[in-house]
Amino acid sequence: MSAPNALPSLTRHQLGAVTAMALICFAGNSLLCRLALKTTPIDPTTFTWIRLLSGALMLNFLVWRRDGPAGFGKGGWRSAWALFIYAAGFSWAYLQLSTATGALILFAAVQITMLSYAFWRGERFSKGQTVGFVTALLGLIGLLLPGLQAPPLWACVAMILAGMAWAAYTLLGKKAGDPTQVTAGNFARAAVLGSLLLLAMSLLDGVNPVRSPAEGVYFAIASGALASGCGYALWYMAMGHLKATTAATLQLSAPVLAALGGVLLLGEPLSDQLVLCGLAVLGGIALVISL
């Protein structure tokens, strides 16, 4: 997305701190979702609803503090649907995927979708960029191939759909105006869609958010209000001071941070398949961005 219209001046150290906190928030989304679904009995529908609602409340509070009532009402339903599909697919995928695997598949799906869209729009890759794109694509395919260490296919598909939806959301928002205002409006609309999904699952499957464990609710609120709401606000602040290629390259650290968090906090193993495919994905995308 584009950077905000009015950006605060930042020193080099402040920019580094803001960027680092934003990237930690992005990685934190994967870790918080996996923590909630692995260590508590909260269901993915309730987690998605709470995440979207708390994100909407936080972002709209930030907009109100900065712009007053004039900042409300931005965003659109197409972007809201993309955001909702991303959040729902993300939550359902993390029922079965490890933190590292989920973050890597999500990141790869986002970047490959956006690069494919650029190619479809007429942008052409150099030979080196083509090699990088194919390497990243093969790395993602290798991660999904059947084997003893392969993650469940349905969870991978859910995360790929989440990544494609997030890419669509990003592309839709490129010319949408002030990104914080637009994201706040999109989160509010997506929270409505999340409420409808929750109602449907309550009727069809007996999902009851009132019975959700407190720890799971806290994780969902942290994911929505802090990792999503505050994380996006920090990232937009940093984006105004970073080159596009620098920002894209820095995002390569998000799956790595998520993987480290999963290993340290959840005791998740790093399989050879994940490490090798992860290096192919991240290295290939880095090659495309840098050339």
N, C-alpha and C positions, 0 to 999 in steps of 0.2 A: 504494500500500500504506500501511498504517498505520505510524506512527513507532515506534521501539523503545520498550520499557517504561522503561528507565533511560537518560536522556540526560545527557551531560555539559553543564555550563553553558558558554556561549560568549559572548564579547564581540561587539559589533557587527562589529569588524574580523575576528575569527576566523570568525564566521558567513559574512561575505562571502568570505573566502578558501576556506573549506570548500565553499561553494556553487559558486564559480568553478571549483575543481578538479574537482568532480563533473561539471559541465557540460562541461568540457574532456575528461573521460574519456568521456562519452557521445558527443561528437563524434569522439573518438579511435577508438572502435570502428569507425566507418565508414571512417576514414582508414587504420587498420591493416589492415582486411580488404581494402580496395582496393589498398593498397601490396603486400600479400602476393600477391594474385591477378594484379596487373598486372605487377609487377617480378620475380616469382619463378615457377617452374613448379609450386608447390604446388597440389594440387587442392582444391576446396571441401569435399569430404568429410573429408579429413585436417585441414583448417583448422578445420572445425566440431568435430571430435572433440577436437583439442588445446585449442581455446578452452573447450569445456565442461569438460574434465578439469582444466585449469589453474585455471579459475574455481572449480570445486568444491574443489580443494585449498586455494586461497587463502581462500575464504569459510569453510571448515570450520576452517582454522587460526585465523582471526580469532574464530570462535565458541569454539574451544577455549581461546584466550588469555583471552577475556572470561568465559566461563561454565563452562569445564571440560567433562567428559563429559556433564553434564546437558543441554547445549545441542544435542546430536546427535539425529538421528532425526526431526527436524521436516520438514514438507513433505508432498507427496502426488503421486501418479502423474498425476492430471489436469493439475496445474500443470506437472509435469515434461514431459508431452507438448506442452503449449503452448510451453514454453521451448525444447524441442528443435525444434519446427516453425519457431519464430522464428529460431533460430540457423542451421538448415539453409537455409531460404529466403533469409535474409540473405546467406549465403556464396555461394549459387548465383547470386543476383541480381547481386552485385558482380563476376561474371565479365564482365559487359557494361555495367553502369551506371557512370557517373562518381560520384565521391564525393558531390558536391552533389546530383545527381539522386536517388541512392539514399537519402540522408539525408532529403531532402524528401518522397519518396514514403512512406518508412517512417513519418516523423512524421505526415504527413497521414492515413495509414491508421490509425494508432493513435488519433489524436484523433477522427477521424470515426467510427470504430467505437465508441469509448467514448461519444461524444455520441449516437449512434444508439441505443445500449443504454439510456442515460438516458431518451431520448424514449420508447422502447418500454416502459420501466418506469413511465411515467406523468408524468415531468417534462416540463413544457411550456416552450418558449422564448418570450421576448418577441419583438416584431416586429424589434427590432434584432438579437437573437441569431439569429433565423431568417435575416435577411439575411446575417449573418456565416457561418452554417453553409452556406447555399447558395453563397455566394461561395467559401468554401474548397473545397466539392465541385466547383464549376465549374473552379476553378484546377487541381485534381487531374486532372479529365477533360481539360482543355486541355493538360496536360503529356503525356497519353497519346495525344492525337490524332495520326494519321499525318501525317508531314511530313518535310522534309529534316533537321530537328533532333530529331525524335522518337526517344526511346530504344527499344531492342528490346522488343516487347510481352511476350515470355515472361519477360524479366528483370523487367519492371514487375509482372507478375502474381506472380512469386515474391516480390518485395519487399512487395507489397500483402498477400499471405498471411502474410508474416513480421510485418507490422504488425498484422494482425488477431489473429494468435497472441499477440503481445506484449500487446495490449489484453485478450485473454482471460486471459492470465497475471496481469495487473494486477488485473482484476476478481475473479479467483479468490482472490487474495491479500489482498483488502481486510480480511477478518475472520479471517485465518489465524494471528494471533498475532504474536510477535516477528519482524519482517521479515528480519533478518539470519539468524536461525536457520532460518527457513522457506526463504529463498533458498538457503542452504547445502545444505539437504536436497534441494531441487528441482534444483539444479545437479548434485548427486551422482547423482540418478536420471536426469537428462537425459544425463549422461556415459555411463551404461549404454546408453541408447538410441543415443547417438552411436557407441558401440563396436559395437553390432549393425549399424548402417548401414555402418560401416567394413568389417565382416566381409562383409556382403552385397556391397558394391561391390568388395571384393577378389576375391570369387568370380566376380562377373558381369563386371567391367570391368578387372580386374587392378590395382586401386588398391593401392599398397604404401607405407605411411607411412614405412617405413625409407628409401626413396629420396627422401623429401622434402628439399628444400634447407634448409640451416641457417637462412638468412635468413627463409624462409617460416615455419619453426617458431618462430623468435624473435618474429616478428610475431604469430603465433597465441597464444603464451604471454603476450605483452604485452596482447593483446586480452582474453584470459580472466582472467589474474591481476590485471592493473592496471586496464585500462579497464572491465572488468566487475566483478571482485571488489572491488577497492578503490573503484571508482567508485560502486557501489551502496552500500557501507558509508558513504561520505562523504555520499551523497545522503540516506540514511535519517537520518543525524545532523543534516543541515540541515533536513530535512522537519519534525522535531520543533520547530523554532523559526520556521517560516515558515507563513503562511496558505496554505490550499490554492490560492486564486486566484493568490497571488504565486508559488508553486512552479510552477503550470501556466504562468503567463506567462513565467517565467524559462526554461522548457524551449523556448520559441520560439527561443532563441539557439543551440540545439544544431545545427540544420541550417545556420545561418549560419556557425558556427565550422567545421563540416565542410567547407562550400563554400570558405571561406578557406584551410583546410589543403590541399584538393585543388588549388587554384590555385597556392599558394605552393610546395608540396612535389612535386606531380605535374605541374604545368603544364597543368592541365585548364582548358579555356575555359568561360566562362559565357555560354551562348546567350541571345538575346533571349527565346526561348520559356521557358527556365528561369527567368530573372529575373522576367518578367511573371507567370507562373503561380505562382512562389514567393511573390511579393508578395501575390497573391490568396489563396493558402493560409494563409500566416502572418497576414496582415491579417484574414482572415475568422475564423480561430480566436481571434485576440486579441480580436476584437469579441465573440465568444460568451463568452469567459472574463471579460471586463471588465464586462459588463452584468449 
